[in-house]
Amino acid sequence: MAPGSDAAATGEAETPPRGKEPTILQSLLPIGMLIGLLSLSYYLFHDAASYGPNQVALIFCALVAAGLAYKNGLPWEGIRRAMIDGVATGIGAIGILLAVGALIGTWALSGTIVAMVYYGLQILNPNYFYATAALICAAVAFSIGSSWTTAGTIGIGLMGIAGSMDLSPAITAGAVISGAYFGDKASPLSDTANLATAAAGSELFAHIRESLWTSLPALLLAVVGFAMLGKPGDFDASAMLTAIRSHVAVSPWNFLPLLLVLVLALLRFAPMATIFLGALAGGLLAAVQSPDAVVAFAKAPEIAQPLAVIKGVWSALATGYRAETGDPAIDQLMSRGGMSSMMITVWLIICALAFGAAVEHGGFLTRLVAPLLRGVRSVGGLVTLLVVSCIGANIITSDQYIAVVLPGRLFRAEFLKRGLAPVFLSRVIGDSAIVTSPLVPWNSCGAYMAATLGIPTLSYVGYCFFNLLNPALTILFSFCAFRVIRTGEKVNVVKSSA
C-alpha cells in the first residue's frame, strides 16, 4: 500500500500477501518444462544452444513460474520486483565477466597470454600436463580464494599451451576447473566458503579444516585420473617456440599484468576491480613495450600516434585483439577477448537469474523439498537429499550463491533437530553447491567458465573429476558415518508461525 494509507496511518505493520502454498504439480511444472525445453534446445541447436535458444527457454519458463505464483495469490508487483532483484544479484558476476573479457583482450595485445604459452611449452610435458594444470590451478585458487580469477588468468594460459601441444581442450578445461574449485572451496579467502559458513551458522576455519577431509581425497583422485589421461610420447615444441619468437617479443616483463592481478587478489581487492586493473595493466604494457603493434592494430593512420595507441588499447578492451601475423597458428593463439565477447554469456545469466528468482519467490523448490525431509530417516539419506537439493538449486536457480544459501535455510533446522553440527552442514553445502555450479551450462559459473576457457560446458563436464567426485565422497562418508560431526545433543527447533 502507498504511504498515507489506512494501515500506515494507524501505525500497523503491513504484512505482504503470501499466497497459498503451491501444489507438487505446480512446483514440478516450470522445472519440468525447463528441463524439457533445454534438452530439446541442445538436441536441435547443439553447441549453438547457448547463443539464444536457451535464453528463450529460460524466459518462457520464468513467465510460467510467475503466472503460477500469481495464480496462487502472490501480487504481480511482488513477483516482478523479485525477478528484478534476482537479476540484480548477478550484476557483480556480470561485471567480473566483462572485466575478464577486457583482460583477455589486452593480455593478448601485450603478449602476456603468449608468454604464458611460450614458457609453459618449455616447462610442461604432455605426459603430465593435465595433472600439473589441476595442481597449479588448485594452488593459485587456494592462495587467492577465487576460481573465476584463476580460470580467467592462469586457466587461459594453460588452454593456450594445451592447444599448442595438440592436447584436448575439453580435458584441459576440466583440469583447470577441478583445481580452481578445490582452491575456491578450501580457501579462507573464498567468498563462497564464507557464504556457506554463514548459511549454516558454522565457523570459517572449522569449516575449512572439515572441508579438507573430502576435498583432498577428491583432488588426489582427480589428479590420478588426469595423470592417466596424459598423452604419452615426446613433444617437440621448437617449431612453435620459433614461430612465437618471430612474431612476438617475449620476455619475463610480459608477466607483470599477471603478477599485479595475483597481488591484488591476495590483498583482497574486489574481484572486478582486480581483474579490470589487470586489463589496464596489459594495455599499458602493450603501449610501452610494443607501441608499433598497438598502432597497427588501431588501423587509424590519419590520427597522431599517441591517439592511435589509445585507440588500439581501447579496442582490445572493448572488442578484443585480432592478430594478423600471417601465421594461422599464432593468429589463432593471439586473437581473442574483449568485453563484447562476453555478451552472449551475460544474456544467458540475466535470463537464468530471472527464472531462478521466479521459482524461489513462488516457493516451488521449498514445496518439493519439505515432504522429502519428513521421509528421511538416516544421516546418509539426509546428506544425499541435501546434495541433490544443492545440485537442483544450481540447475533451477542458475546461481551459485542461491544454491549455497537456499539449501542452508531449508536444512539448517533439520540438522540441528537431529543433533548434527553446523560445520557438518556447511561442509556438505560446500561439497555440493559450490563445486557443481560450473557443471550447469546456464548457471552463472558454468556460463563463465565456458566463455572464459572457450569450451562448451557439456564438452568439459565429464572431465571435471574433482567437481564430480567431491559430492560423491561426501555422500559416501555420511553413509559410512565418517566425519559425521554432531553437536552432542539434539536441539528441538520450534517452527515459526510466520
Secondary structure, DSSP 8 states (H G I E B T S, - for coil): --TTSHHHHHT------------HHHHHHHHHHHHHHHHHHHHHHGGGGGGTHHHHHHHHHHHHHHHHHHHTT--HHHHHHHHHHHHHTTHHHHHHHHHHHHHHHHHHHHTHHHHHHHHHHHH--TTTHHHHHHHHHHHHHHHH--HHHHIIIIIHHHHHHHHHTT--HHHHHHHHHHHHHHHHHH-TT-HHHHHHHHHHT--HHHHHHHHHHHHHHHHHHHHHHHHHT---S----HHHHHHHHHHS---GGGGHHHHHHHHHHHTT--HHHHHHHHHHHHHHHHHHH-HHHHHHHHT-TTS-HHHHHHHHHHHHHHH-B----S-HHHHHHH-B--GGGGHHHHHHHHHHHHHHHHHHHTTHHHHHHHHHHHH--SHHHHHHHHHHHHHHHHHHH--HHHHHHHHHHHHHHHHHHTTB-HHHHHHHHIIIIIHHGGGSTTSHHHHHHHHHHTS-HHHHGGG-HHHHHHHHHHHHHHHTT-S--B-SS---------
